[in-house]
Amino acid sequence: MSKTVIPSPFVQVRRELHQIPEPGFQEFKTQAYLLDFISRLPQDRIEVRKWRTGLLVNVRGTAPKRRYGYRADMDGLPIQEDTGYEFKSTHPGFMHACGHDLHMSIGLGILAHFASHPIRDDLTFIFQPAEEGPGGALPMLESEEFQAWRPDEIFALHIAPEYPVGTIATKPGILFANTSELFIDLVGTGGHAAFPHNANDMVVAACQLVGQLQTVIARNVNPLDSAVITIGKIDGGTKQNIIAERARLEGTIRTLSADTMKLVKSRIEAIVNGIEASFACKAEIDYGSNYMQVYNEKSVTAEFMSWLSESQAEFGVKLHECTEAMTGEDFGYFLESIPGFMFWLGVNTPYGLHHAKIEPDEAAIDTAIGLMTRFLTWKSEQ
């Protein structure tokens, strides 16, 4: 007879959080779940503050000289889940497809350890809403609640489908790109398909614009630099025999430097002005949410990598110095203000981030909890 495998406590936490994904700044059930879990921990050194739908949790040290921060994001994505999970999302059209359920369960695991085994220094756990949009990091960073417990150094992780469980991948310097949303609305004059000379077709204008936008990277950005413009959605017209009065393009911009982001936006604006003139239409550009690059502070990251390199065999993990990625993460706002780093946590799944079938290997949860509790203990002893 096969034995029933009982998941570790924080694997079970992940499964429960996986069932209640919520959009940014609407993480009400998620916040309530976290509060309930934290309320069952030893309370003598814990203090909790709410910030919108997020949380800040302070664990007092025994003789604090410094404060370390650990951040986990909370929100889900508007994706209909297509996994084989028995514990799949109970919220139709939403899914934890970027690992935030794992991020939170790992954060709770580290918090639970230090609630019972305090170290010398203070720890602040940051459960941040709205990472997927519209961006919770910057307003949380600027809040009175955060500033009251502002860390001296701050850390975070992100799951990585392509790495096996046990792999920790990071690097000093830039890890994730600068990112910006891109929305372009074109407005002209609609009309009957039989009389094109009486209208100016915004579907044609949109198609021309998509092609021209691709020249920005090919002909304006240094080939030794890196940038991407992606138009992921076009919406225009109402019926096959009606010339479209409106069209909307939705996409993203990603660059490895802030100056290149400014250059790309200036060229987009020039091209859109040209479309206005060419098609006698009106155009509006909205850059939506903009995310700062994730830039790992070099000395703090080097310290972590050196410590991990010496300890990896003992902890059963493997350090990998990776290259930068064009992904976006608003943790970059914290790192712009506070020294620290982010690392990739291997979860070994064939499906990528934001995929409806992503099924991370849950063994990575206990790997990350063990790693970070040891690292933060070591940091405090230095």
C-alpha positions in Angstrom: 0.0 0.0 0.0 1.4 3.4 -1.0 1.9 5.9 1.8 0.3 9.3 1.8 3.0 12.0 1.6 2.3 14.8 4.0 3.8 18.1 2.7 6.0 20.2 4.9 4.1 23.0 6.7 5.2 25.7 4.3 4.4 23.6 1.2 0.9 23.4 2.6 0.9 27.2 3.2 1.9 27.6 -0.5 -1.0 25.4 -1.6 -3.5 27.4 0.4 -2.2 30.7 -0.9 -2.2 29.3 -4.4 -6.0 28.9 -4.2 -6.6 32.6 -3.6 -4.7 34.7 -6.2 -5.8 38.3 -6.2 -4.9 41.3 -8.4 -2.7 44.2 -7.2 -4.0 46.2 -4.3 -7.0 43.8 -4.0 -5.1 41.1 -2.0 -7.7 41.2 0.8 -8.0 37.4 1.3 -4.2 37.0 1.0 -3.6 39.7 3.7 -6.1 38.0 6.0 -4.4 34.7 5.5 -1.0 36.1 6.3 -2.3 37.9 9.4 -4.0 34.7 10.7 -0.7 32.7 10.2 1.4 35.4 11.9 -1.1 35.6 14.8 -0.3 31.9 15.7 3.4 32.5 16.0 5.1 33.5 19.3 4.2 37.1 19.8 6.7 38.4 22.3 9.1 39.8 19.7 6.7 40.5 16.8 5.0 43.7 15.8 2.7 43.9 12.7 1.7 46.9 10.7 -0.7 47.0 7.7 0.0 49.0 4.6 -2.9 49.0 2.2 -3.3 45.3 1.3 0.3 44.6 2.3 2.0 43.9 5.6 5.2 44.9 7.5 6.3 42.5 10.3 9.1 43.4 12.7 10.9 40.8 14.7 13.0 42.4 17.4 16.5 41.2 17.9 18.1 40.4 21.2 20.7 43.3 21.1 20.1 45.0 17.7 22.7 47.1 16.0 21.3 46.8 12.4 18.0 45.9 10.7 17.7 43.5 7.8 14.7 43.4 5.4 13.2 40.5 3.6 10.6 41.1 0.9 8.0 38.8 -0.6 5.4 39.9 -3.2 1.7 38.9 -2.9 -0.4 39.4 -6.0 -1.5 37.0 -8.7 -2.0 37.4 -12.4 -5.1 37.5 -14.7 -4.5 34.0 -16.1 -6.9 31.1 -16.2 -5.1 28.2 -14.5 -4.4 25.1 -16.6 -2.4 23.0 -14.1 -3.3 19.5 -12.8 -3.3 20.7 -9.2 -6.0 19.5 -6.8 -5.4 22.8 -5.0 -5.8 25.0 -8.1 -7.1 28.6 -8.0 -10.6 29.1 -6.7 -10.7 32.6 -8.3 -11.7 32.2 -12.0 -9.4 34.0 -14.3 -6.7 34.5 -11.8 -3.6 32.4 -11.0 -0.3 32.6 -9.1 1.7 32.1 -12.2 4.8 34.0 -11.2 5.6 32.2 -8.0 4.3 34.8 -5.5 2.6 32.0 -3.6 6.0 30.4 -3.1 7.6 33.8 -2.3 5.1 34.3 0.5 5.4 30.8 2.0 9.2 31.2 2.0 8.8 34.6 3.7 6.5 33.1 6.3 8.9 30.2 6.9 11.8 32.5 7.6 9.6 34.7 9.8 8.4 31.7 11.8 12.0 30.5 12.4 13.1 33.9 13.8 9.9 34.4 15.8 11.1 31.4 17.9 14.9 31.8 17.4 15.6 35.5 17.4 19.0 36.8 16.3 20.9 39.8 17.6 19.6 42.2 14.9 16.1 43.3 14.0 14.4 41.8 11.0 11.6 43.4 8.9 9.5 41.2 6.7 7.8 43.1 3.8 4.8 41.4 2.2 4.3 43.7 -0.8 1.2 44.0 -2.9 0.8 44.9 -6.6 4.2 43.8 -8.0 2.6 42.7 -11.2 1.0 46.1 -11.5 0.4 49.0 -10.9 3.5 48.7 -8.7 3.5 48.5 -5.0 7.2 48.8 -4.2 7.7 52.5 -4.6 4.7 53.8 -2.7 5.4 51.2 0.1 9.0 52.3 0.2 7.9 55.9 0.6 5.3 55.1 3.3 5.6 56.1 7.0 5.0 52.5 7.9 8.1 51.3 6.0 10.3 54.2 7.0 9.6 53.5 10.7 11.3 50.1 10.1 13.6 51.0 7.2 16.2 48.2 6.8 19.9 48.8 6.5 20.1 46.0 3.9 17.3 44.2 2.1 17.0 40.9 0.3 14.5 39.0 -1.9 14.3 36.0 -4.3 12.4 35.1 -7.4 11.6 31.6 -8.6 13.4 30.5 -11.8 11.7 27.7 -13.8 14.8 26.9 -15.8 17.1 26.0 -12.9 17.0 22.8 -10.9 16.0 22.8 -7.3 19.0 23.7 -5.2 20.4 26.2 -7.7 20.8 29.8 -6.5 21.6 32.2 -9.3 22.6 35.8 -9.0 25.3 38.4 -9.8 26.6 41.7 -8.6 25.2 44.7 -10.5 22.2 44.7 -12.8 20.1 41.5 -12.6 16.7 42.6 -14.1 16.0 45.3 -16.7 14.4 48.7 -16.5 10.8 48.2 -17.8 7.9 50.3 -18.9 4.4 49.6 -20.1 3.4 51.1 -23.4 -0.1 52.1 -24.5 -0.7 54.0 -27.8 -4.2 55.1 -28.8 -4.8 56.2 -32.4 -8.0 58.2 -33.3 -9.0 59.0 -36.9 -12.2 59.1 -39.0 -14.1 55.9 -39.6 -16.2 55.1 -42.5 -17.7 52.6 -45.0 -15.3 50.0 -46.5 -16.5 51.0 -50.0 -15.4 54.6 -49.5 -11.8 54.5 -48.1 -11.1 58.0 -49.4 -13.6 59.5 -46.9 -11.9 58.0 -43.9 -8.4 57.4 -42.4 -8.0 53.9 -41.4 -6.5 53.4 -37.9 -6.0 49.6 -38.4 -3.6 50.5 -41.3 -2.0 53.2 -39.1 -1.5 50.7 -36.3 0.1 48.2 -38.6 2.5 50.8 -39.9 3.3 51.9 -36.4 4.1 48.4 -35.2 6.6 47.9 -38.1 8.2 51.3 -37.4 8.6 50.7 -33.7 10.8 47.7 -34.4 13.3 50.0 -36.1 14.0 51.8 -32.8 16.0 48.8 -31.4 17.5 47.9 -34.8 18.7 51.4 -35.8 18.8 53.6 -32.7 20.2 51.4 -29.9 23.9 50.5 -29.7 24.1 46.9 -30.7 26.3 46.3 -27.7 23.5 47.5 -25.5 20.2 45.6 -24.9 16.7 46.8 -25.3 13.3 45.3 -26.4 10.0 46.7 -27.6 7.2 44.2 -27.6 3.7 45.0 -28.8 1.6 42.2 -27.3 -1.9 43.4 -28.1 -3.7 45.3 -30.9 -7.3 46.3 -30.6 -9.0 48.1 -33.5 -12.2 48.3 -35.5 -15.7 46.9 -34.9 -16.7 45.0 -38.1 -15.1 43.7 -41.2 -16.8 46.2 -43.6 -16.2 49.3 -41.4 -13.0 51.3 -41.6 -11.7 51.6 -38.1 -11.9 55.0 -36.3 -9.8 53.8 -33.4 -6.9 51.4 -32.7 -5.0 50.7 -29.5 -1.5 49.2 -29.2 -0.4 47.7 -25.9 3.2 46.6 -25.1 6.3 46.9 -23.0 9.7 48.4 -23.2 12.8 46.8 -21.6 16.3 48.2 -21.4 19.5 47.5 -19.4 20.1 51.2 -18.7 18.0 54.1 -17.7 19.6 56.3 -20.4 18.6 53.8 -23.1 15.0 53.8 -21.7 14.9 57.6 -22.3 16.3 57.2 -25.8 13.8 54.5 -26.7 10.9 56.6 -25.4 12.0 59.7 -27.3 12.2 57.7 -30.6 8.8 56.2 -30.0 7.4 59.7 -29.5 9.0 60.9 -32.7 7.6 57.9 -34.7 4.1 58.4 -33.2 4.3 62.1 -34.2 5.1 60.9 -37.7 2.1 58.6 -37.8 -0.1 61.5 -36.7 1.1 63.5 -39.7 1.0 60.6 -42.2 -2.6 59.6 -41.3 -4.0 62.9 -40.2 -5.0 61.4 -36.9 -4.5 62.0 -33.2 -2.3 59.8 -31.0 -1.8 59.5 -27.3 1.0 57.6 -25.5 0.7 56.3 -22.0 3.7 54.6 -20.4 1.7 53.1 -17.5 3.8 51.5 -14.8 7.6 52.0 -15.0 9.9 49.7 -13.0 13.4 50.5 -11.9 16.2 48.0 -12.8 17.0 45.4 -10.2 20.6 46.4 -9.4 22.3 44.2 -6.8 24.7 46.2 -4.6 28.1 44.8 -5.4 29.7 44.5 -2.0 26.6 43.0 -0.3 26.1 40.6 -3.2 29.7 39.6 -3.3 29.5 38.9 0.5 26.5 36.6 0.0 28.0 34.8 -3.0 31.3 34.2 -1.1 29.4 32.9 1.9 27.3 30.7 -0.2 30.2 29.4 -2.2 31.9 28.3 1.0 28.7 26.8 2.4 26.9 25.4 -0.6 28.0 21.8 -0.1 26.8 21.9 3.5 23.4 23.3 2.6 22.9 21.1 -0.5 22.7 24.0 -2.9 24.7 25.2 -5.9 25.7 28.8 -6.6 25.5 29.9 -10.2 26.7 33.4 -11.3 24.1 34.2 -14.0 23.8 36.9 -16.6 21.3 39.7 -16.5 17.7 39.1 -17.7 15.2 41.4 -19.4 12.5 40.6 -16.8 11.1 43.4 -14.8 10.6 43.5 -11.0 9.6 46.5 -8.8 12.0 45.3 -6.1 14.4 47.5 -8.0 12.9 50.5 -6.2 14.0 49.1 -2.8 17.5 48.4 -4.1 17.8 51.9 -5.5 17.3 53.2 -2.0 18.7 50.4 0.2 21.8 48.1 -0.3 20.9 44.5 -1.0 20.3 41.9 -3.6 17.8 39.5 -5.3 18.6 36.0 -6.4 16.9 33.4 -8.6 15.7 30.2 -6.9 15.6 27.1 -9.0 12.2 25.4 -9.2 12.7 23.0 -12.2 9.5 23.3 -14.3 9.3 23.2 -18.1 6.7 26.0 -18.1 7.9 29.6 -17.8 6.8 32.4 -15.6 3.3 33.7 -16.4 2.4 30.4 -18.0 -1.0 28.8 -17.2 0.6 25.4 -16.6 3.6 26.4 -14.5 4.0 23.9 -11.6 7.2 24.8 -9.6 8.9 22.0 -7.6 7.8 22.7 -4.0 11.0 21.2 -2.7 12.5 24.6 -3.4 10.4 26.1 -0.5 12.3 24.4 2.3 15.6 24.9 0.4 15.1 28.7 0.4 13.9 28.8 4.0 16.9 26.9 5.2 19.3 29.0 3.1 18.0 32.4 4.2 17.6 31.5 7.9 21.3 30.4 7.9 22.4 33.5 5.9 20.6 36.0 8.1 21.9 34.3 11.3 25.4 34.5 9.9 25.0 38.1 8.9 23.9 39.1 12.4 26.9 37.3 14.0 29.4 39.3 11.9 
